[in-house]
């Protein structure tokens, strides 16, 4: 009963150990029975010697059990693999994956063979220079560390990445994930009790398959600049910006505004929206394609991006933009919302981004 309990309810590593133990035990039994069976087949000097059918039956059963154990072990390892937990937060922020007495990261780890961790706590205030939160060095260090862990981890099963970070950081770090070297899936860790983790595969998309630009452009009346603005609204807080989007973008000199999320293609506007794995994957493809299209249409114009989107979507978008060979970060401001001041502050996460605050027009 103890073995059955571990196989059905234990974590993945325990299940693999139990299955391996079963395979070893019954492998030894198979070897012993096979030797006895071969002995029965050899010519006998005793005319009364005969083949013992019980030995044959035990041999067959043992071989079936060993085969099933090996198949089960292979299946578990292929579907679990390694979890890469990547977290970058401000020192004053809370890790919401461990709130309300839960620990969604620990729960996700039990479903994997092993876990690799890259966690950083950064003081945003000391990294703010001339009105810009400059984290490009930290993002590079975290991205390079993740890339190294992926490259040196035994290629046994799928690799899962669970990012916990603000969306601009997630986009930057996601761009460091190797392409087409492993089967990757992203894990959206829940931040509320009672919610389960959502997963989706990170599928490679060739540059020739980049979706065409379909986002509708609006003119911001009264804007003093000629910048391009993009509002990505995929979470419930998106409505707080959407109703004031012209006011918000006007102060940054945005003349033309694209909105991604106010359509049937994306779930938004609910009180407590819940995006499942398929929704998250669809959102990531949509956002990455639209951002690439906007940048392709306005390559030399400064871009101002305000977003509310899940961390896995931002991570996947950053990865996709690199696969598109899109110089997205050049002349691009990624705006972090500072709740205490109710203001948006540029966050620099890639060297190609501007290192100075948005100039008044």
N, C-alpha and C positions, 0 to 999 in steps of 0.2 A: 504493500500500500504506500509505503514511503517513496519508493521509486516512481510509482504511478503519479503521486502528488507532484513530485519534482518535474516529471515530464509534461504535466498538464498546466501547472501553475507556477513553477519555478522560473527564475530568470534564464536568459538564453545561455549564459556561460555554464550554469549548473546543468541545464538540459543536455548540452553538448558533452559535458563530463560524464553524465550518467549513460548517455547513449554510447560513448566511447568505451566505458567500462563494460557495458553489455556486449558490445562487439568483441572486445578482448576475451571475455569469459567464454562466449559461445564460439569464438574462433578457436580457442584452445580445445573445446569439446569437439568441434568439427575435425580438428587435426587428429585427435585421439581416435574418434570413430572412423575416420578415413584410413588410418593405419590398420585398425582391426578389420575393416572391410576388405582392404587389399590383402591382408593375411588370409582371409577366408577364400579369396579368389585364387590364391596360389595352389599348385598341385599338392595334394595331401597323400601321405603314406598310409594314413589310417582310412580304411574304406568307409567307416561310419562318420567321418568328419563332414560337416555341412555348413552352409552359410546361415548365420544367425540373422533372421529378418529384423529382430529388434534393433540390432546395430544399424542396419540400413535405415530404419525409420528414424532413429535418433540422429543419424547423420543428415538426413534430408531436413528434419526440423531445425537442426542447428544451422545448416547452411541458409535456410530461409530467414531465420532470425538475424544472422550476421548480415545478409544482404539487405534486409529491411533497416537494420541499425545504421549501416553505412549510408544507405540512401537518405535516411532521416537526418543523419549528421550533416551530410552534404547540403541537403535542402535548408536546414536551419542556418548553417554558416553562410550560404549564398543569399538568403533573404535578410539576414541580420547584419553581418559585417561589423564595421567600425563606425562609431558615432564621434564626430568632431564637434565639440562644443566651443563656439567662438563668441566671446562676450567682450564688448567695449562699451563702458558706461562712464558717465561723469561721477566723480567721487561723492557728489551729493545726491545721486539718483538711487532709487530703489530697484532691486532686482525683482521685478513683478512676477517672475516665474516661480518664486518661492514665497509668495504672499498667501495669506489666509490659511496657514498651516500646511500648505501643499509644497511639493517640490517636483515640478513637471520635468525638470532636467534629469533627476534621479530616476523617475519612472521611465523616461525614454531610454536611459542608459541600460536598464534591466532588459530591454528588448534587443540589445546589441551584444556582440561578442566582447567588445572592448570599447574604451572611450579614450579620446585624446582631447586635451584641454588647452585652449589659448584664451586666457582671461586677462583683461587689462582694465584698471580703474584710472581714469585720467582727470586731472583738474582742468576743466574747461576755462576757468577764469585766468589762470596763469598762462594759458596758451592763446589768449585773446590779445591780438596786437592790431592797433589801428582799426578797431571795430570788426575784425575778422577772427573767427575761431579757427586757428590754423592747426590742423591735426594731420597734415599730409605725411609727416614723418612717422607718426604713430600708426597710421593706417598702412603705410608701407611695411613697417616692422611686423604688424599683425598678419598682413597678407602674405609676406615672405615666410613667416613662421608656419602659417597654415599650409602653404605650398610645400614647404619642406616636410611637414608631418605627413601629408598625403603621399608624397613621393617616396618616403621611407617606411610607410606602413605596409605590412604584408598584404599583398593583393588577394585577399580571401573574402569574397563576397562583396556586397555593395558598400559604398561609402556614403554615410549620411552626415549632413551638416546642419547643425542647429544654431543659427545666429541669434544673438540677443544684443541689439545695438540700434542706435538711431538710423533713420533711413539713409542719410548721406554717407555715413560710415559704412553701412551695409553695402551700398552701391560700390564704394571704393574697394572694400575688402573682397567682394564677390568677383571683381575683375581679376584677382590673382589666382582663382581656382583654375587648375589645369583643364584644358579642353580635350575631350575624347580620349582620355587616358584611363578613366574608370567609369563605372556606372554610378552616377551621383543622384542622390535625392535630398531634398530640403525638408527639414522638420520644423514646423511652426509650433513652438512650445506655447501652451495656453497660459494665460495670466489670471484666469478666474477658476475658482474651485468648481468642479463638476464638468469642465470642458476637457476634451481629449485632444491630444496632439494631432495635427493634420500634416500629411506628407504628399509630396509630388515629385516626379522625376524631372531632372534637369536635362532636357533633350537638346542636342546640338542642332542649331539652325544655320544653314549656309548663308553667306552674304547675299547670294542671288535670291534667297527666299525671304528677304526682309519685306514685311508688309508695307503697302503703300500708305501714305498719309491720308487719314480720313477725319482727324479731329477738326472740329469747326473753329475757325478763327473769328474773334470778336474784337472790335475797336474800343479801346479805353478812352473815353472822351476826357479831355482836359489834361491828358498826359503831356509832360514837357520833354520827354525823351522819345527815342525810337527803338527801345529795347523790345525783345520778344519775351513774353511771359508764358509759363506753363503751370497750370494747377492740376495736380493729380489727386483725386479724391476717392479713396477706396475704403475709408473707415468712417465711423459715426461722427468723428470730429471734423470730417470734411465739410459738413454743413456750416460749421462756424466760419469757415473761410469763404465758402461758396456764396453765401448771401452778401458778403462784403468784398467780393473778389476784385471788383473794379477799384474800390477804395484802397485795398491792400496793395494792388499792383501799381496803381497810379503813383504812389509815393516813391516807387523805384524807377520811375521813368519808363514804364512799359506802355507801348502804344498798341501792340497786337497781342491778344491773349488767347491761348489754346487751353481748353478744359478737357481733361481725360478722366472719365468716370461718371459723367452725367448722361448715361445712355443705358440701353438694355444690355450692353456687353459687360457691364460691371455692376455688381450688387453694391448699392450705397443708399444712404438715407434712412436706413432702419435704425430703431432705437438701440438694438443690440445685434448688429449684423454678424453672422457667422459664415466665414468662407471656408468651404471644405477644400480638400486637396485639388479637385478638378477646377474649382473656382480660382484658387491661388495660381495654378499653372496658367489658366486662361488670362488672368490679370497680368501676370508677368510677361506673357507673349504680347499682349495688347500694348502695355506701357512701353516695353522695349522697342517695339516696332514704331510706335508713334513718336517717341523721343528721337529715334534714328531718322525718321522722316522729317521732323521739324528741324533737326540740326542739318540735315542734308539740304533743306530748302533755304535755311538761313545760316550758312557756314561762318560768315564773318560778323554777324550781329550778336551783341551780347545777349545772353539768355538768362532769365531769372526763373528758377523753379521752386515752387512751394508744393509740398506733398504731404499727404497723410496716407500711408500705405503700410501693410504688414511687413515685418522685417525680412521674411523669406522672399516676398515679392521684390523688395528693393535689392536684395542680394542677387536674385536671379536676373534682374534687369541689368545690374552692373556687369554680371558675367556675359549676358547676351550682347551688350553694347561692345564689349571687347571682341567677341566673335564676329560682329558685324564690321569690324575694322573701322569703327566710327570714332572720330576725334571729338567725342562728345564734351569733354571737360574744358576744352579751349574756349575762352570767353564765356564760361558758364558759372553762374552763381547758384549754389544750392543753399536754400534758406532754412535755418533752424529756428523753430518757434520757441522763444523764451517766455514761459508762462508768467514768472513774476513781473516782467515788464510789459507783457502783452505785445511783444515786438519780434520781428523776424531779423535774425542776424546771419550774415553770410558764413558758411562753414566751408573751409578749404580742406579737401580730403585727397586731392591729386595735385601734383606740381604744376600741371597745365592750367589750373584755375587762377583767376586773378588773386593777388596777394593783398589787395587793398579793398576797402569798403566801396560800396556802390556810390559813385559820384553823383552829387545833386546836379540835375540838368538845368 
